[in-house]
Amino acid sequence: MKVSVLFSGGKDSSLSALLLEPFFEVELVTCNFGLLPTGEIAAKTAKELRFPHRTLSLDREILEKAYKLVLKEGFPRAAINYIHERAVETLALEPSVKMIADGTRRDDRVPVLSISQIRSIEDRLGVQYFCPLKGYGKKVVDSLVGCYLNIEQGPSESTQKADYETELRELIRQRQGEERIRELFPVHFQSHVLSRKRFPEEADVFKNWKPP
């Protein structure tokens, strides 16, 4: 079975793909509005992870509505959740796509879909949507990432990434300036995956072990 994983190049979507790998044919899909080459950034990470990757072009009107939302509310949560919902819907409209996953964790507030939104997408568009990390908290995710992935982390504004926020920030920067971005977006850290680890630490110890 094939699953399309919405992919930003960060640790959560990368770990989701690794967890699905034993059971599905995984493809990574990065959404892009044409404002920045985020698909190219994600493609490099996907190559290191050894998964097929493609870029999905989203309607620029989605970004424009998200732009209005973040200015109206003074905070990006609703805007990013809106982009995420429309990204899942756009991907679900492709005839070959039947299963969609992403890197949403148990305690995430953004981007996240409500149960009613998920049921609506599944019923209307004939797909199945799920989140491999939904039962995982941050500490467990970080432990798994430490075993399986090489990453870099830093402030959102200086970390290479391909998430929805990247192009939303860029549109605000172009129209309102850098200072407005600092007013609207809280300071937070994000991750960028560099590669898989060849073996998790435990596997290096036991991979050649044989019973006596």
Residue, then its C-alpha position, 0 to 999 in steps of 0.5 A: m500500500k502506498v502512503s503520501v506523507l506531508f513532508s517539511g524536512g523536519k524531524d516529525s515528518s521524517l520520523s513518521a516516514l521511518l515508522l511507516e516504512p516497514f508497512f507501506e510504500v512511502e512517498l514524501v510530499t512537500c507543499n509549495f506556493g511558488l514563493l520560495p524553493t522549499g521543495e528543493i530543500a525538502a528534496k535534499t533531505a528526502k534523498e538522504l532518507r532514501f524516500p521518493h519525493r515530489t512537490l505539490s503546488l498549492d493555490r496561491e489563494i490559500l496563502e493569501k487567505a492565511y496571510k489575512l488570517v494571521l494579520k487579523e488574529g495577530f498570531p499564526r496558529a489559525a493561518i497555519n492550520y488553515i493551510h494544513e487543511r487545504a494541503v490535505e484536501t489538495l493532495a486528497l483530490e489526486p486520483s492515485v492518493k488513497m492514504i495521507a499521513d503527516g508528522t502531527r504529535r500528541d501534544d501539537r496545537v499547530p498544524v493539526l486537524s480536528i476530528s470533524q475536519i478529518r472525517s469530512i475530508e475522508d468522507r468527501l474525498g475517499v481517502q484515509y488520513f492518519c498521524p503515526l506520531k499521534g500517540y507520542g509525546k515530545k520526549v519519546v519523539d526526541s528519543l527516537v529521533g536521537c536514535y535514527l536521525n542526524i538533525e540540526q536545530g535552531p531558531s525558526e528564522s534561521t533554520q532551513k526548512a520547508d514547512y507552511e510557515t516558511e512561505l507565509r513568513e516570506l509573504i509577510r516579509q515582502r509586504q510588511g517587513e522583518e519587524r512585522i514577522r517578529e511581532l506576529f510569530p513567537v520565537h521557537f526552535q525548529s529542526h532540519v533533518l540532515s540524514r539517517k543514522r546508519f544504525p541506532e546506537e543499540a543496533d550497533v551494539f547488537k547487530n552481530w550478536k548471535p545466541p550461544 
